[in-house]
């Protein structure tokens, strides 16, 4: 018989580190839904600072992959993210699906 109220613990591959931890900036830079503006609010580090941290912390090939990803995705910058969301929502309203 199963115990009632027992909920399994969900484990994440890359759990969020504590914000005081220097690895938080690296974790946030890789996360798609965290913008550079949010990183600046929480840590005071600008986009240029984040790039420097990533360049120092990652292997050269991983850094290139991250930079390519950041440039291709519009969600690391708040204005671009909001613009892309407006485009997606307008396509859904019109009935055009991706």
Contact map, one row per residue, 1 for C-alpha under 8 A:
11100000000000000000000000000000000000000000000000000000000000000000000000000000000000000000000000
11110000000000000000000000000000000000000000000000000000000000000000000000000000000000000000000000
11111100000000000000000000000000000000000000000000000000000000000000000000000000000000000000000000
01111100000000000000000000000000000000000000000000000000000000000000000000000000000000000000000000
00111110000000000000000000000000000000000000000000000000000000000000000000000000000000000000000000
00111111000000000000000000000000000000000000000000000000000000000000000000000000000000000000000000
00001111100000000000000000000000000000000000000000000000000000000000000000000000000000000000000000
00000111110000000000000000000000000000000000000000000000000000000000000000000000000000000000000000
00000011111000000000000000000000000000000000000000000000000000000000000000000000000000000000000000
00000001111100000000000000000000000000000000000000000000000000000000000000000000000000000000000000
00000000111110100000000000000000000000000000000000000000000000000000000000000000000000000000000000
00000000011111100000000000000000000000000000000000000000000000000000000000000000000000000000000000
00000000001111100000000000000000000000000000000000000000000000000000000000000000000000000000000000
00000000000111110000000000000000000000000000000000000000000000000000000000000000000000000000000000
00000000001111111000000000000000000000000000000000000000000000000000000000000000000000000000000000
00000000000001111100000100100000000000000000000000000000000000000000000000000000000000000000000000
00000000000000111110101100100000000000000000000000000000000000000000000000000000000000000000000000
00000000000000011111100100000000000000000000000000000000000000000000000000000000000000000000000000
00000000000000001111110110000000000000000110000000000000000000000000000000000000000000000000000000
00000000000000000111110100000000000000000000000000000000000000000000000000000000000000000000000000
00000000000000001111111100000000000000000000000000000000000000000000000000000000000000000000000000
00000000000000000011111111000000000000000000000000000000000000000000000000000000000000000000000000
00000000000000001000111111100000000000000000000000000000000000000000000000000000000000000000000000
00000000000000011111111111110000000000000000000000000000000000000000000000000000000000000000000000
00000000000000000010011111111000000000100010000001000000000000000000000000000000000000000000000000
00000000000000000000011111111100000000000000000001001100000000000000000000000000000000000000000000
00000000000000011000001111111110000000000000000000000000000000000000000000000000000000000000000000
00000000000000000000000111111110010000100000000000000000000000000000000000000000000000000000000000
00000000000000000000000011111111011100000000000001000000000000000000000000000000000000000000000000
00000000000000000000000001111111000000000000000000000000000000000100000000000000000000000000000000
00000000000000000000000000111111110000000000000000000000000000000000000000000000000000000000000000
00000000000000000000000000001111111000000000000000000000000000000000000000110000000000000000000000
00000000000000000000000000000011111000000000000000000000000000000000000000110000000000000000000000
00000000000000000000000000011011111101100000000000000000000000000000000000110000000000000000000000
00000000000000000000000000001001111111100000000000000000000000000000000000111100000000000000000000
00000000000000000000000000001000011111110000011000000000000000000000000000011100000000000000000000
00000000000000000000000000000000001111111000010000000000000000000000000000001100000000000000000000
00000000000000000000000000000000011111111100000000000000000000000000000000000000000000000000000000
00000000000000000000000010010000011111111111110000000000000000000000000000000000000000000000000000
00000000000000000000000000000000000111111111111000000000000000000000000000000000000000000000000000
00000000000000000000000000000000000011111111000000000000000000000000000000000000000000000000000000
00000000000000000010000000000000000001111111000000000000000000000000000000000000000000000000000000
00000000000000000010000010000000000000111111100000000000000000000000000000000000000000000000000000
00000000000000000000000000000000000000111111110000000000000000000000000000000000000000000000000000
00000000000000000000000000000000000000110011111111000000000000000000000000000000000000000000000000
00000000000000000000000000000000000110110001111111000000000000000000000000000000000000000000000000
00000000000000000000000000000000000100010000111111100000000000000000000000000000000000000000000000
00000000000000000000000000000000000000000000111111110000000000000000000000000000000000000000000000
00000000000000000000000000000000000000000000111111111000000000000000000000000000000000000000000000
00000000000000000000000011001000000000000000111111111100000000000000000000000000000000000000000000
00000000000000000000000000000000000000000000001111111110000000000000000000000000000000000000000000
00000000000000000000000000000000000000000000000111111111000000000000000000000000000000000000000000
00000000000000000000000001000000000000000000000011111111100000000000000000000000000000000000000000
00000000000000000000000001000000000000000000000001111111110000100000000000000000000000000000000000
00000000000000000000000000000000000000000000000000111111111100100000000000000000000000000000000000
00000000000000000000000000000000000000000000000000011111110000000000000000000000000000000000000000
00000000000000000000000000000000000000000000000000001111111000000000000000000000000000000000000000
00000000000000000000000000000000000000000000000000000111111111100000000000000000000000000000000000
00000000000000000000000000000000000000000000000000000010111111100000000000000000000000000000000000
00000000000000000000000000000000000000000000000000000010011111110000000000000000000000000000000000
00000000000000000000000000000000000000000000000000000000011111111000000000000000000000000000000000
00000000000000000000000000000000000000000000000000000000011111111100000000000000000000000000000000
00000000000000000000000000000000000000000000000000000110011111111110000000000000000000000000000000
00000000000000000000000000000000000000000000000000000000000111111111000000000000000000000000000000
00000000000000000000000000000000000000000000000000000000000011111111100000000000000000000000000000
00000000000000000000000000000100000000000000000000000000000001111111110000000000000000000000000000
00000000000000000000000000000000000000000000000000000000000000111111111000000000000000000000000000
00000000000000000000000000000000000000000000000000000000000000011111111100000000000000000000000000
00000000000000000000000000000000000000000000000000000000000000001111111110000000000000000000000000
00000000000000000000000000000000000000000000000000000000000000000111111111010000000000000000000000
00000000000000000000000000000000000000000000000000000000000000000011111111000000000000000000000000
00000000000000000000000000000000000000000000000000000000000000000001111111000000000000000000000000
00000000000000000000000000000000000000000000000000000000000000000000111111110000000000000000000000
00000000000000000000000000000000000000000000000000000000000000000000011111111001100100000000000000
00000000000000000000000000000001111000000000000000000000000000000000000011111101100100000000000000
00000000000000000000000000000001111100000000000000000000000000000000010011111101100000000000000000
00000000000000000000000000000000001110000000000000000000000000000000000001111111100000000000000000
00000000000000000000000000000000001110000000000000000000000000000000000000111111110000000000000000
00000000000000000000000000000000000000000000000000000000000000000000000000001111111000000000000000
00000000000000000000000000000000000000000000000000000000000000000000000001111111111100000000000000
00000000000000000000000000000000000000000000000000000000000000000000000001111111111110000000000000
00000000000000000000000000000000000000000000000000000000000000000000000000000111111111000000000000
00000000000000000000000000000000000000000000000000000000000000000000000000000011111111100000000000
00000000000000000000000000000000000000000000000000000000000000000000000001100001111111110000000000
00000000000000000000000000000000000000000000000000000000000000000000000000000000111111111000000000
00000000000000000000000000000000000000000000000000000000000000000000000000000000011111111100000000
00000000000000000000000000000000000000000000000000000000000000000000000000000000001111111110000000
00000000000000000000000000000000000000000000000000000000000000000000000000000000000111111111000000
00000000000000000000000000000000000000000000000000000000000000000000000000000000000011111111100000
00000000000000000000000000000000000000000000000000000000000000000000000000000000000001111111110000
00000000000000000000000000000000000000000000000000000000000000000000000000000000000000111111111110
00000000000000000000000000000000000000000000000000000000000000000000000000000000000000011111111110
00000000000000000000000000000000000000000000000000000000000000000000000000000000000000001111111100
00000000000000000000000000000000000000000000000000000000000000000000000000000000000000000111111100
00000000000000000000000000000000000000000000000000000000000000000000000000000000000000000011111110
00000000000000000000000000000000000000000000000000000000000000000000000000000000000000000011111111
00000000000000000000000000000000000000000000000000000000000000000000000000000000000000000011001111
00000000000000000000000000000000000000000000000000000000000000000000000000000000000000000000000111
